[in-house]
Amino acid sequence: MTHRSALTLVLASAPLWAAAQPATTRPAAPPAATTQPAATAPAAVIPCPVTGRPIDRHVVTRFRNRWVYCADADALKKFEADPYEYADQVQRQWVLDRPLRVQVRCPVTGRPIDPQVYEGRGETAVFFATPAARDEYRADPARFAAKLAEAYTYQAGCGTCGGDIVPEVSLADDGRVLYFCCRGCRAAFEKDPAAYRAKILAGIAANEAAWRARHPATATAPADRPAPP
């Protein structure tokens, strides 16, 4: 196997929250792990895939439907020239830099997002269901401010196994929407909610606090509040 082929296989196993597979293709039974992953702290040191130095969140590019952060402009150029050269380092960054919040629907249409249709860059980018929805948003962002705030959840991991959530696999629980990676994990929660609820809520609270510390000017009313459609 060539060096490039081996690296490609590594990337192929990376979790892609923005391009999640339909629930029908997911495993029927939940994985064994049942702990909610800890939130990424604002002060966590996330390494640049090229230099190994701490990232600058303003130096960012898009790769395989996920954001990749670099330490500086020179590192960014090297990465974009041959991203597969840094496959292991990118995987490590994605594992360490779990999202603090996840966009679960388009703020214009209310439909699932397309990970290739977005406005802005990095963790504050806004995703849309269609290019037309993006154009409508660009014409008057203030018009969609409330819907945008409601398009996110601070639950960044599956309610039972901690994997990447699929926004369409959700349920209402005590006035809040909880998300899962597959129907099997949702069924596991429904069978014994008390076994998971406290950890889920603790993770949501930690992520929200970390997000507000990182982005103090960002007002959000996340999508884990209303009932799912």
Order of alpha helices (4+ residues) and beta strands (2+ residues): alpha-beta-beta-alpha-alpha-beta-beta-beta-alpha-alpha-beta-beta-beta-alpha-alpha
